């Protein structure tokens, strides 16, 4: 029998009514002839409320105990979902991450899944039960302590469990209809993407599209698990994230899948770095030792007159202060002149597997950005992505300009489809 | 090093402030040179709130899932207590019932402890950590599912863990100062009992004294574990429940330890039962099959003229309807005449190991009850207890009269102590 893993986020199980609605959706899937395993997040604001309680008790709660506390959240939601399903006359059993065999590293608050051994889940599924599994949590291989997986943890649980159970698909439910060509709050004419490749989805996730976490998509790609991102509040199809996007009959895939943006980064410029071998390595080693992730890096050729160059890069805003402090420690050693810090920036990215074979994409993108009156401060590219750093205030305009240039707006796409040009 | 197990009830960990106060008390014990293992209940009203949530989702929540849900309550309180201790600079680790090795039967909602295998707790204690264990919960030996222990479960967890760890004592903290000679709301001059035997405590618990549950006292007696019942809101000594009450120098123990009362029962009279062998057995088998616990039973000799007798007994009010229904089913078979049901009754019990050797106690008790204008409807006795059923409205007066007759009031006891009469 085909097996579907479904994952419901906090907004889909926010209260008793929402839980009953989710139960009906799960039962409908079961009635349609599928085995169903469900992964749930904590209800609505439960996690925030628990963190608040922890902070009332201790200004710096120990990570092991914070994990113990937070995992109570999914424990509640999973039991309630199971009850609601039983009330509809179907057998349901809930399992903690530990019971479901989610084995992790012991890094509390940000553990990584090492293995999934879902023996109890398989057994329960074989007995005809619908299984409800707590997302976001596992048990440490070394210490047997309860761990949490950090951001995107519930989605990752779902995909990892789907892979271990060799499920036919993994459905990720939230309160949005799927992945859009741009954030609809910025581009009202943005539209749902019916299919997208893992590669493109990874680029979008890395560039600020919040709907799926990078880890979850990486896991899905590794196991070739098809993801269906959709809304628990409607019956509409969402976005399928798959190995290869199928070409519809008589039509090529669009060149560009979407435009992402991200306001969470800050830009640091190290000014006047002596042009000697190993200076850049010293700079980035200092940041690595402070456990700061770097995103874009730009270095120009040195000015001939000074034999010095500037190195710019972006870091998450939350780590801006630490990054500057870490760099100041190596200023004397490296001999750079000064640091510039700017957190009023944003990143705009154009993503599409099709751009590989269309050389004009870059030029059109920059034309569009320029046409919106936006100044580009940094550029970085991959095979299937172009990203620019712009002033924070200009992000919206740049996104809209790029979106329109590549004919992603709803009315434009209609034209593409019926016009059959493929561009 | 001496090991103390402490148990804190829901009112002692009702919010962040209460939790911090409890943490200080735990740390004080540790500083005084003890190893400490702590058992906690869920915070304040958490359990009720979770039950309410369950009922919103399902009118009859399945027991397995209700246990999964409710055990989230202690998970939160134990993690928070551990955090508060760590914040005071001491190492603390929290453990679920399952992690602490509390192995139970699989009867969800009312599981019995089969064994306690506290390997992880011992290890953590040996490493110098204070252990915080979730009360009220365990893991089923057969199904590996999470179970709850039902009423008095957290106290029972504490005593069972203390026994398995060979602790020196088990302290039960709540919001009252100990066990009193009567309910202070009825007898304002009632006073704290400094020491009481397991036997007497069992009788008091069975007769309506709510402070300790029968199961917990039975467990303590079985393992000879000294219990110290005390308040988490003061530093005062509470009541020690011990194998033998020590006699203070130059003074005998008082004959009577206290007066208990209970308004939770109803009285059923089966009228006109034919005086034939096996009729009573048929009646009580019918009740046993309906899983109804019977407390007092009274049967008089048959009236010679009719060869019929009346059998009266008490059952918990909550089961009154079921009891009557079960009896009606066997009315024809037994041939009794009618049923009388009365739930406006109360039980008043006089408890004291000393009464074994003082034959006058019964007479004095009945004199006192009669003197308060109270009519006695049923009587039952044990070696160390006399109980009477009276009208519900007369319970308070009867309790006060008995309490006073046996000189348990605070000022009277002073007289006994200094007068040295031992009465």
Contacts between the chains, C-beta under 8 A, distances in Angstrom:
chain1	res1	chain2	res2	distance
A	16	B	53	6.6
A	16	B	56	3.6
A	16	B	57	5.1
A	19	B	57	5.6
A	20	B	57	6.4
A	50	B	76	7.0
A	53	B	16	6.6
A	53	B	76	7.4
A	53	B	80	6.3
A	54	B	79	7.7
A	54	B	80	6.8
A	54	B	83	6.0
A	56	B	16	3.6
A	57	B	16	5.1
A	57	B	19	5.6
A	57	B	20	6.4
A	57	B	80	5.0
A	57	B	83	5.0
A	57	B	84	4.7
A	57	B	87	7.0
A	58	B	83	4.2
A	58	B	84	6.0
A	58	B	86	6.6
A	58	B	87	3.9
A	59	B	87	7.2
A	60	B	87	7.7
A	61	B	83	4.6
A	61	B	86	7.9
A	62	B	82	7.3
A	62	B	83	6.2
A	62	B	86	4.8
A	64	B	93	7.0
A	65	B	79	4.6
A	65	B	80	7.9
A	65	B	82	4.5
A	65	B	83	4.8
A	65	B	86	7.0
A	65	B	92	7.5
A	65	B	93	7.9
A	65	B	94	5.9
A	66	B	79	7.3
A	66	B	83	7.4
A	68	B	75	6.4
A	68	B	78	7.2
A	68	B	79	4.0
A	68	B	82	7.5
A	68	B	94	5.2
A	69	B	75	7.3
A	69	B	76	5.9
A	69	B	79	3.7
A	69	B	80	6.5
A	69	B	83	7.6
A	71	B	75	7.1
A	72	B	72	4.2
A	72	B	73	8.0
A	72	B	75	4.4
A	72	B	76	4.9
A	72	B	79	7.7
A	73	B	72	8.0
A	75	B	68	6.4
A	75	B	69	7.3
A	75	B	71	7.1
A	75	B	72	4.3
A	75	B	75	6.8
A	76	B	50	7.0
A	76	B	53	7.4
A	76	B	69	5.9
A	76	B	72	4.9
A	78	B	68	7.1
A	79	B	54	7.7
A	79	B	65	4.6
A	79	B	66	7.3
A	79	B	68	4.0
A	79	B	69	3.7
A	79	B	72	7.7
A	80	B	53	6.3
A	80	B	54	6.7
A	80	B	57	5.0
A	80	B	65	7.9
A	80	B	69	6.5
A	82	B	62	7.4
A	82	B	65	4.5
A	82	B	68	7.5
A	83	B	54	6.0
A	83	B	57	4.9
A	83	B	58	4.2
A	83	B	61	4.6
A	83	B	62	6.2
A	83	B	65	4.9
A	83	B	66	7.5
A	83	B	69	7.6
A	84	B	57	4.7
A	84	B	58	6.1
A	86	B	58	6.6
A	86	B	61	7.9
A	86	B	62	4.8
A	86	B	65	7.0
A	87	B	57	7.0
A	87	B	58	3.9
A	87	B	59	7.2
A	87	B	60	7.7
A	92	B	65	7.5
A	93	B	64	7.0
A	93	B	65	7.9
A	94	B	65	6.0
A	94	B	68	5.2
A	99	B	144	7.6
A	120	B	144	7.6
A	144	B	99	7.5
A	144	B	120	7.6
